[in-house]
Amino acid sequence: MTDDAAVDGQTDGVAHDGTAFRVEFVPGVTPDKWRRTWLQRLPDTVLDLAPVDEAEAVAHLRDGSASMALVRLPVDREGLHVIPLYEEVPVVVVSKEHLVSAVDEVDVADLADEVVMQDPASVPEWLAVATAGARERSSAMPPMTTKQAVSVVATGSGIVVVPMSVARLHHRKDVVHRPVNGVAPSRVGLAWRTDDEDPRIEDFIGIVRGRTERSTRGAGGADVSSKADPAAKAVRRETSPGRSQHPSPRRGQPAGRKGAPRGGASRRKGRR
């Protein structure tokens, strides 16, 4: 069972007022470790973690369906606070028989004549180098989900460029994925409404930011002064307008995030 499956629509604990605290997450994001920490620190408070399509994540925040969401950046930040969390390596998914399967990584320029099974605008770096024929054929592709796109890729009819975690989520025996140089990393962030004063928001932020239990405000506990809490200072800085949204590397980040080792292989070197 994957981490996504472990938290799919799952609620934990019993809230005193019977109201669950709902946090949604887009495909590829695995919040199970944060759920476990929540259970340890706030066992009497319901945490409802649920998967959501990328197109719906922000909409659910705005209409109140969810209190917080783990989203892929950038998003429309009007009325929202956003904390950038980490970056992921972009990969190209190809059929197992594709030439790219024989190398360890590939430059985006080497994909210039490929047909992408997704909105070409979602990979601007590919658009900048693609041949006219590849752009025309890619633009003619009908809209499809990532799962559908990977199914088409498996037939050898094209490629798809996605974050590594998404490629792993939709892995099949007849496709492989390789890191793509020249494509910007995918960024994941935590978002919530600026007018939402639910104290459980601060609890979840503290868990995600790695604060210790002593420095995190618990249910019904005293708030933590931002002057004394470096993590709270980071939240204040990163949710202020005009601040850079590029996070620094974090220790212990999962494989596939920017900065993770790729096995030490040189670019386009044949696999052994």
N, C-alpha and C positions, 0 to 999 in steps of 0.2 A: 504494500500500500504506500502511495506517495504521501508526502507531507500535505499536498493539496487535498488529497482524499481524506486525510486524517482530520482536517478542519472544515471540510465542506459542510456548511450549514450547521456546524456543531455549536451547541451552547453549553456552558459550564457553570456550575455553582447555582446558588439561589439568591437572587437580589432581594433586599429587604422590601423594596417597593414593587417588585415583580416586573420591573422594566429592564430589558436586556440592553447592554451597550453594544451596538452593532458596528463592526469594522469590516469593510469589504476590501478585497484585494484582487488585482488584475492577474491574468494568466502568467505563470512563471514565478510569481512571488510566493514564498513559502513562509508564512508567519507562525508555524507551529512552535518554534522555540519561544516566541513571545507569549503564545497562549499558555505554555507550561509555566513561564515565570509569573504570568497573571494568576494562574491557579494557586501558585505557592503564596503569593502576596495578598491576593484578594479572593479567597475561596468562597466568600459569601456574596460575591458580585457577579452577575451573569455576563459573560463575554460571548457575543454571537459573531463568529467569524464566517464570512461567506464569500465565495468567488463571484466575480462580476466581469462582464465584458469591458474592455477599455473605453468604448464609446459611452458606456452608462455610468462609469464610476463617479465623474464629477456631477452628472445630473442627479444621481442619488444623494449626493451631499447637499445639493441646492434644494431639493424637495423634501429633505429631512428623512429620507428612507434609511440613511446611514449617518452615523455621527462622525466617522473618520474613514479614510480610504488610503490604501497603499496603491499609488498610481505611477504610471510612466510619464516622465517629464519630457517636454513642457506641457503644462495645462493652462487653461484660462484662469488666472489667479484672482479675478475680480471677486471680492467678498470671501476670499479664502486665505488661510495661512498655509504655507508649504515648507516642509523641512526636507531638503535633499538628503538621502540616506547613503546610497552607494551607486556605483556604475557597473554595467555588465558588458562583456565582450560581445561585439556583433559577429554572427557567423552566417555562412551561406549553407543552406541545405540543398543537397543534390542527390541524384539517384546513385546507387551503389556502383553503377557502371560508368559514371561520369569521370572525365579526366581529373577533375578536382579531387576526387577521392584518393588519388595517388600521391597527394602532397600534404604537407602539414599545415600550411596556411596559404592564403592567396591574396593578391592585390585586387582592389576593386576594378582596376583597369583591365585585368584579365577576364572580367565578366562582361566586357563591353558589348559582346554580341549575343549574350544570353537573354532569354525571355523571362521576366520576373512575374511570378504568379501573385502579385499584390499591387496595390496602388503605387505606380512608379514614383509618385511624389513623396512617398514614405521613405524613400532611399535617395535623397537628393545627390549624394556623392556618386551613385550609379548613374543617375540622369546626366550628370555633368560629363561622363566619359562614354556613355552608351552610343552605339551607332544609330543612325536614323532608322534603319530597319528594325533594330531591337526595340527602340522606343515605340515605333508604330505597332509592332506585334504585341508588346506588353500592354499598351493602352487599350488594345482591343479585347483583352482578357475580361471575362465577366467578374463581378465582385464575388469573393468567396471568403470563407473563414480560413483561419490558419490551418486548421485540420484538413479542410478540403484542399488547400493549396499544397500541403505536404503530400497528399494523396496523388495529386497531379504530378508533382515533382518526382515521385517514385516511378512514374512511367517514362521518365527521361525527357519530358516535354518542356521543362523549364527549371527555374531555381526560385528560392525565396530567401530573403535576408532578414533575420530575426535575432533578438538577444539569445544568448546561449541557453538560458533557463527555459525559454519557450521552445527551442529546438529539442531540448531534452524532454520536455513535457509531451511533445508530439512525436517522439522517436518511433521509428519503425525499422524492421530488419532490412528493408530494401532502400533505405536512405542513409546518408552520412552527413555530418556537418563539419565545417572547417572555419577557423577564424578568418575574418576579412580585414586586411589592412586598408586604411584610407576611408573607413566608415566610422563616424562618430560613435562612441559608446552609448548604450542605452542607460538612462538615469532613472532610478526609482526614488520616489519621495512619499512622504506622509502628509496628507492634506485634511483640513477640517475648516468649518465655517468660522469667520471672524466674530460672528455674533453668538456663537454657541459657548455658553459658560458652564457647561456640564463639568464638574470636578473630575469625572472619570477620564476626560481628555488628557488632563495633566498626568494622571496615573499611567495612561498608555504611552504618552510621550516619554516619561521617565524610563519605562521598560525598554522601549525601542532605542532610546539614546544610551542605554547601558548604565543608568544611575543605580547606585546601590539602594537597597531597601530603606536604609536609614535616611537617605537624601530624597527619596521619592515620597510625595504626598500620598498617603493611604486613604481609603474610604473613610471620611469623617475626621481625618487627621489634619494637622496644621499644614498650611502651605509652606513651601520652601522659598526663602528669599533669593531672588536672582543674583543678588550681590554675593551670596555665599555659595551658590551652586553654579559651577562652570557650565554644566549642561543647559541650565536655564538661560544663561547668558547667550549660549549658542543658538538656542531657539529664538530668543529675542532678536539677535542679529540676522539670522537667516530668514526670518519671516518679515523683516522690514523691507519696504520697497527699495529697489535699486541695488540691493545686495547681490553679489555674485552667487550663482547657484551651482558652482563647481565644488563638490566636497573633497576634502583631503582623504587620502587612502586610510583605511581603518585596519587595525590588527584583527586577525581572525576572520576576515571576510571569506565567504564561501567561494569554491572554485567557480570560475566563469566570470567573476567580477574583475574589473580592470585592475591590473597589477598582479593577478594570479599567475603563477608560472605556467608556461605552455609546453613544458617538457624539454626546453632548451634546443629545439630543432630550429635550423635556419630556414629562412623564407623559401618556400616552393621547393624545398629539398625533398626528394623521393622518400616515401615511407619504407621502413625496413620490414 
